[in-house]
Amino acid sequence: MNPPDVILTVSNDLSRDHEGWVLLAPYGDAPNAAVLENVDAFKAAFPQVAVDDQGCVQVIQRITLENSRRLADQFNGVLGKIKRFQRGAPIYLGHPDSPVNGSRYPDKAEKGLMQRLEARDDGLYGLPVFNAAGADLLNGDSKLFFSVRLSGQPTGEDAGRLVYEPTAYISAGLTPSPNLSSELLNTTPQMDKLKLVAAMAALGVTLDNSASDDAILTALAGLAPKLQGAATLANEKTSLLTERDQLKTQLDAATTEKTKLAGDLANEVKAHHSALIAGAVADGRITAAESEVWKRRLAADFANESPVLAKLPAKVKTTDRPAPAADATVENESPEGFVATVNRLATAGKPKGTAVMEAVRLNRGGYTAWLHAGQKPALS
């Protein structure tokens, strides 16, 4: 028969360090008068231990660096986190969760949760997280102490008293009048197996409702690597999606730039072809009527047709033409000068296309500057 578990209620002044940690239990032995929940079961397990008329027994609660480390490792580990997910690690006003004297505490609402435990050189520390109700209590006028309930097991005797050491963290309470009493229970607190089995089934692990605690904990331990792997994959997925969106944005920008450059190149090619044809007309190598034919030939095969156009002999006499009239005055050889030549010819009544071709002939330097300008002045 296993000895009854004990609930060690350990109180300490609530003073937090700069990171929010509090001392829950200093190391050492503390004598306590424990109230028994089941006197008969306790007497059967420890017939030599005296129990008074009120159902109390004198015990020693022993807090050490070693058992505090085991307690913290259990609380902070994967299985401890899963247990807290099922049952929580609440902070109350007093101890309303106590099966022995919980009725003395009418306020059953949680004031926060214990986040982590840590065994330090001078005692067991906890990192509490308070909700709004807990913050109101801390900011009130009452001096409060932290009182933690720890499940314990007997490890020996000292001066005729049973010595109990903590084995698991249960809960914590805020109290203005701490006592160092211990409550002995006769059964180990059980997990809510139905809820836990249902949660395991949702994760793909099938267990019978009558599965033992060890079987459930073994199954939970096997899930830990899978859960960690799933979290890693989820993080990688998020990173890859972000990278994909960034690449798509870059691709869209590159596509837009490519379309613009293609349009600029097409306009540049057309302008170059027009200049070659205008020069051929001006030199008498082709007639104006042949311009459209040569535009198509240059567009279809520029590499082969442009040398042919350049080598054509003059067949139209240009030396007998009269000198250019006043409208042939050459403006300065700049992009703006070329546009001014075109505009002047167009204003004089020449069609736009004819004005451009004559401007190429009359202001060849301006046309060349306009052709290679980064931002070409518009031909209105």
Secondary structure, DSSP 8 states (H G I E B T S, - for coil): -----EEEEEEEE--B-TTS-EEEEESEEEEEEEEES-HHHHHHH-TTS---TTSEEEEEEEE-HHHHHHHHHHHHSHHHHHHHHHH--EEEES-TT-TTTGGG-------EEEEEEEE-SSEEEEEEEE-HHHHHHHTSSS--EEEEEEEEEEEEEETTEEEEEEEEEEEEEEESS----EEE-SS-----HHHHHHHHHHTT----TT--HHHHHHHHHHHHHHHHHHHHHHHHHHHHHHHHHHHHHHHHHHHHHHHHHHHHHHHHHHHHHHHHHHHHHHHTSS-GGGHHHHHHHHHH-HHHHHHHHHH----S--TTS----GGG----SSHHHHHHHHHHHHHTT--HHHHHHHHHHHTHHHHHHHHT-SS-----
